[in-house]
Amino acid sequence: TSFSTPKKKKRDDGMREHVTGCARSEGYYKIDKKDKLKYLNNSRAFAEEPPADTQVRTPLLSATRSEQRRLLSSFTGSCDSDLLKFNQLKFRKKKLKFCKSHIHDWGLFAMEPIAADEMVIEYVGQNIRQVIADMREKRYEDEGIGSSYMFRVDHDTIIDATKCGNFARFINHSCNPNCYAKVITVESQKKIVIYSKQHINVNEEITYDYKFPIEDVKIPCLCGSENCRGTLN
């Protein structure tokens, strides 16, 4: 026995009539060019005339987006900008590298352009009290560690990055720096962050003023800037 494919017939209204009563049982068949043209013309006409409710929704959607932008801008302006910048710094850290410096020993350099008033890097270390800092300073001298990597946060807290820190401890002092240090509070914890004072180019060294207290025993400054004070303290 052989099975013959049923012939497709067209109705008067242009719709195809299925002999078996079910389109799925008759498989695929080729559509005439006339039917394709009718479909294309109908779809174009429908596209050129949007529904009536669309004309009403468009300005409403635009107004909604405008209101969302206004709320976002007001929210951003009312929040602490330092906190927002700190979160951005955690999300994408600046590309930095440490290598030999013409100022002193090692230095930190930018590997990407940095705009003015941006967070460059956080000064990371151990939070210790003044008593512990004095004890460690004497111990570091006995161990032959001449450089000081202690950064005072306030009267009671000091960050020690000597043996537990990041690249920020390699930043050299300059009397004419391109960055400055700032203490910010994040989740009730004080942190030291290095900000850019001006635009910093690629391969430019990151520097800030240590602002050491004035002492009798002077530490020579080697920054080489035009307005160099000659000493760090």
C-alpha positions as CSV (number, residue, x, y, z in Angstrom):
1,T,0.0,0.0,0.0
2,S,1.2,3.5,-0.7
3,F,0.2,6.7,1.1
4,S,-0.4,9.8,-0.9
5,T,0.0,13.3,0.5
6,P,-3.4,15.0,0.6
7,K,-3.7,18.0,-1.6
8,K,-4.1,21.4,0.0
9,K,-7.1,23.4,-1.1
10,K,-7.8,27.1,-0.6
11,R,-11.0,28.5,0.7
12,D,-12.7,31.6,-0.7
13,D,-11.4,33.8,2.1
14,G,-7.8,33.0,1.1
15,M,-7.1,30.7,4.1
16,R,-5.7,27.2,3.3
17,E,-8.2,24.4,3.9
18,H,-6.7,21.2,5.5
19,V,-8.1,18.0,4.1
20,T,-7.4,16.0,7.2
21,G,-8.8,18.7,9.5
22,C,-5.4,19.2,11.2
23,A,-2.5,21.2,10.0
24,R,0.1,19.2,12.0
25,S,-0.8,16.0,10.3
26,E,-0.2,17.4,6.8
27,G,3.4,18.4,7.3
28,Y,5.1,21.5,5.8
29,Y,4.1,23.0,2.5
30,K,5.4,25.9,0.4
31,I,3.6,29.2,0.6
32,D,2.7,31.0,-2.6
33,K,4.4,34.3,-3.4
34,K,1.0,36.0,-3.5
35,D,0.3,34.9,0.1
36,K,3.7,36.1,1.2
37,L,3.1,39.5,-0.3
38,K,-0.3,39.8,1.4
39,Y,1.3,39.0,4.7
40,L,4.1,41.4,4.2
41,N,1.8,44.2,3.2
42,N,-0.4,43.6,6.2
43,S,2.5,43.5,8.6
44,R,3.9,46.8,7.2
45,A,0.6,48.5,7.6
46,F,0.3,47.3,11.1
47,A,3.8,48.5,12.0
48,E,3.2,52.0,10.5
49,E,0.1,52.4,12.7
50,P,0.9,51.7,16.3
51,P,-1.9,51.0,18.7
52,A,-3.8,53.9,20.2
53,D,-2.6,53.1,23.8
54,T,1.0,53.2,22.7
55,Q,0.8,56.9,22.0
56,V,-0.4,57.4,25.5
57,R,2.2,55.1,27.1
58,T,5.2,56.7,25.4
59,P,5.1,60.1,27.3
60,L,4.2,58.2,30.5
61,L,7.3,56.0,30.1
62,S,9.5,59.0,29.4
63,A,8.2,60.8,32.4
64,T,8.8,57.7,34.6
65,R,12.4,57.4,33.4
66,S,12.9,61.1,34.0
67,E,11.6,60.7,37.5
68,Q,13.9,57.8,38.2
69,R,16.9,59.7,37.0
70,R,16.0,62.7,39.2
71,L,15.6,60.4,42.3
72,L,18.9,58.7,41.5
73,S,20.7,62.0,41.2
74,S,19.2,63.3,44.4
75,F,20.1,60.1,46.2
76,T,23.7,60.3,45.0
77,G,24.0,63.9,46.0
78,S,22.6,63.3,49.5
79,C,24.9,60.3,50.2
80,D,28.5,60.6,51.4
81,S,30.6,60.9,48.2
82,D,33.6,59.4,50.0
83,L,31.6,56.2,50.7
84,L,30.5,55.9,47.1
85,K,34.0,56.5,45.8
86,F,35.3,53.9,48.3
87,N,32.8,51.3,47.1
88,Q,33.9,52.1,43.5
89,L,37.5,51.7,44.5
90,K,36.8,48.3,46.0
91,F,34.8,47.3,42.9
92,R,37.6,48.2,40.5
93,K,41.1,49.0,41.9
94,K,43.4,51.4,40.1
95,K,46.1,49.9,38.0
96,L,49.3,50.6,39.9
97,K,52.9,49.2,40.1
98,F,55.8,49.6,42.3
99,C,59.4,49.9,41.0
100,K,62.6,51.9,41.6
101,S,62.1,55.6,42.3
102,H,64.3,58.5,41.7
103,I,63.1,60.0,45.0
104,H,63.9,57.2,47.4
105,D,64.3,53.4,46.9
106,W,61.0,52.0,45.8
107,G,58.0,54.1,44.6
108,L,54.4,53.6,43.4
109,F,53.5,54.5,39.8
110,A,50.3,54.8,37.9
111,M,49.6,52.3,35.1
112,E,46.5,54.2,33.9
113,P,45.4,57.8,33.7
114,I,43.9,59.0,37.0
115,A,41.6,62.0,37.1
116,A,41.7,64.7,39.8
117,D,39.9,64.0,43.1
118,E,39.7,60.3,42.7
119,M,40.5,57.6,45.2
120,V,43.8,56.0,44.2
121,I,44.5,53.4,46.9
122,E,43.7,52.6,50.5
123,Y,46.5,52.6,53.0
124,V,46.2,49.0,54.4
125,G,47.8,47.7,57.6
126,Q,47.2,46.7,61.2
127,N,45.3,49.1,63.4
128,I,47.4,49.4,66.7
129,R,47.5,51.7,69.7
130,Q,50.2,54.3,70.4
131,V,51.8,52.0,73.1
132,I,52.1,49.1,70.6
133,A,53.4,51.5,67.9
134,D,56.3,52.7,70.2
135,M,57.2,49.1,71.0
136,R,57.2,48.0,67.4
137,E,59.2,51.1,66.3
138,K,62.1,50.1,68.7
139,R,61.8,46.4,67.5
140,Y,62.0,47.4,63.9
141,E,65.1,49.5,64.5
142,D,66.7,46.5,66.2
143,E,65.8,44.3,63.1
144,G,67.4,46.9,60.8
145,I,64.1,48.1,59.2
146,G,65.0,51.8,58.7
147,S,61.9,52.9,56.8
148,S,58.7,53.8,58.7
149,Y,55.4,52.4,57.4
150,M,53.3,53.7,60.3
151,F,50.4,56.1,59.5
152,R,48.6,57.9,62.2
153,V,44.8,57.8,61.9
154,D,43.9,59.8,65.1
155,H,45.2,60.3,68.6
156,D,44.7,56.7,69.6
157,T,45.0,54.7,66.4
158,I,47.9,54.0,64.1
159,I,48.0,51.9,60.9
160,D,51.2,49.7,60.8
161,A,51.9,48.6,57.2
162,T,55.5,47.4,57.9
163,K,54.8,43.7,57.6
164,C,51.1,43.6,56.8
165,G,50.2,46.1,54.1
166,N,49.7,46.8,50.4
167,F,51.4,48.9,47.6
168,A,50.4,52.1,49.4
169,R,53.3,51.8,51.7
170,F,55.7,52.4,48.8
171,I,54.4,55.9,48.1
172,N,57.1,58.4,48.6
173,H,57.0,61.9,50.1
174,S,57.0,65.0,48.1
175,C,56.8,68.7,49.0
176,N,54.8,69.2,45.8
177,P,52.7,66.0,45.7
178,N,50.1,64.9,43.2
179,C,48.0,63.2,45.9
180,Y,46.9,63.7,49.5
181,A,45.8,61.4,52.3
182,K,42.4,61.6,53.9
183,V,40.7,59.8,56.8
184,I,37.2,58.6,56.0
185,T,34.8,56.5,58.0
186,V,33.3,53.4,56.5
187,E,30.9,51.3,58.6
188,S,32.1,53.0,61.9
189,Q,35.7,52.2,61.0
190,K,38.3,54.9,60.1
191,K,40.3,54.3,57.0
192,I,43.1,56.2,55.3
193,V,42.7,56.7,51.5
194,I,45.1,58.3,49.1
195,Y,43.3,60.8,46.8
196,S,44.6,62.5,43.6
197,K,45.0,66.2,43.8
198,Q,45.4,66.6,40.0
199,H,45.4,64.6,36.8
200,I,48.0,61.8,36.9
201,N,49.5,60.4,33.7
202,V,50.6,56.9,33.0
203,N,54.0,56.0,34.5
204,E,53.9,59.1,36.8
205,E,54.9,58.4,40.4
206,I,52.3,58.7,43.1
207,T,53.4,61.1,45.9
208,Y,51.9,62.8,48.9
209,D,53.1,65.0,51.8
210,Y,53.9,62.9,54.9
211,K,53.3,65.9,57.2
212,F,55.6,64.6,59.8
213,P,55.7,66.6,63.1
214,I,58.6,69.0,63.5
215,E,61.5,67.4,65.4
216,D,65.0,68.3,66.3
217,V,66.5,65.4,64.5
218,K,65.8,66.1,60.8
219,I,65.0,63.6,58.1
220,P,66.4,64.9,54.7
221,C,63.9,65.2,51.9
222,L,64.9,63.9,48.4
223,C,61.8,64.8,46.4
224,G,63.7,67.3,44.2
225,S,60.7,69.6,43.7
226,E,61.1,73.3,43.2
227,N,59.6,74.2,46.6
228,C,61.3,71.4,48.5
229,R,61.5,72.1,52.2
230,G,64.7,70.1,52.6
231,T,63.4,67.9,55.4
232,L,60.4,65.7,56.0
233,N,60.0,67.0,59.6
